[in-house]
Amino acid sequence: MILGPEPKAPTMQFDGMLEETANAEDTWQDAFKAPELEGASPLLITWGVTASADLMCWDAASDDPAEWPVLVFNRGEIQFDRYNCGMAAFLTGVLREDFPKCPLSDVTLWGRGEASFQKSRR
C-alpha cells in the first residue's frame, strides 16, 4: 500500500505515513543494515508498506527530494537495504524483476510486469 501524505501534527489515524515512519525509525535501531548503510543516520519517511509488514522509505536527508534514495526494511531478513532510485523507479523495478532478488519479503508484485492502481476507500 502506498501511504498518503499527512501533516506533521498529531492525528487520530494509526496506520498512515506518520505512524509507519515512527515504526521505521524504531526498527532502524535494531535491524541489520546493508554494508553501505552501516553508520548511516537517515531521515526516514515511510511511503509504503506490504502485507508482510515490509517498510518502504525515503532517506530524506538531502534538501533535494529528487535525490532521496529508497530504503527498504525487509521484515523476512530483518534488514534495511538502499536502492539508489526514486519511488516510481523502485516500484517499476519490483514489477519488472530489475533487481538481483526481490527487495521485499512479500513477493506478490515481484515480476508481474505491470499493475493497476486503485484508490483506497478511506
N, C-alpha and C positions, 0 to 999 in steps of 0.2 A: 504494500500500500504506500502510495506517495502521500506524505503529510502536507496539509495546507499550512501556509504561514500564519503565525499568531503574533500579536503584540507581546512584547516582553513585559508582561504585567500579570498579576495573579488572575487565575481563571478557574472556573469550575470544571473544565474539561480535563480528564485524566488520561487521555490516550493520544494527545496531539504532539506537536513539534516540541513544545517546552518540556513536557513530561518525558518524551523519548530522548531529548537532548540530556536531561538530567540523568537518565538511565545510562546513556553512553559515557557521560563524564564519570559516573560511579564505576562503570565497567572498565574504563581505561586504566584505572589504578591497579587492578589485579590481573588483567588479561595479558596473555602473551602478545608480543608485537613482532612484526616482520623486522629483520635487521635494520632496515632504513628508518624505522620508527623508534628504535631504542634511544632513549634520552630525549625524545621529542616532547613538546608541550603544545599540542594542537588546540586551537579554539574550535571545538566541535559544535556543529549544528546538524542535528539528525533530520534528514528529509524523507527517509523511507524505512519501512520495517517489512519483514517477511513473516509468513505463517510459522516459521521455525524460530522466531524471535531474533533473527539477524538484524543488525542495525546498519543503515547506510547513511553516512555523514559527509559533510564537507569539513575540511580543515580551513576555517575562515580566518587564518592568521594574517593573510595578505590583505592589504587595503583594496585590492582589485579582485572582485568576485570571479572574473574570468580566469584567474589563476588558482582558484580553490580546487585542490585535488579531492577525490573521493576516498574516504577511509571507510572500510567495511569491517564490522565485527561479525565474524563467522562464529555463531554460537556453537556449532558442532566441533570446531577446532579451538574454541576459546581464544581466538586470535584476531587482532586488528591487522589489516593489510592496506597498503596505499595503492591507489590507481591514479596515474597522472593524466586524468581526463575529467571532464565535467559530468554532470548527472546524465544528460541525454546520451553522451558517448558511452558511458558506463552501462546504461540500460540496453542500448543497442548492442554493445559488446556481449552482454549476457544472452540476449536473444539470438545472436549470430555465432555464439561459441568462439568469440575472438580472443579469449584469454586461454592460457595453457590448461587451466582447470576452472571449474565453476567457482566463482568467488563466494558463493552463498551456500549455506548448508541446505537450503530449500532449493531443489533443482527444478521446480515447476516451470520456470521460464527459460531454463538453460537449453539453447539450441532450437527454440520454437521458430525462429526465423522472423516472425512478426507477431504483433499483439494488438489488441484493440483496448482502448482505454475507456473506462466508464466512470462517470462522476459518482461520488459517494452520496448516499441518501441522507446524510446527516443534516 
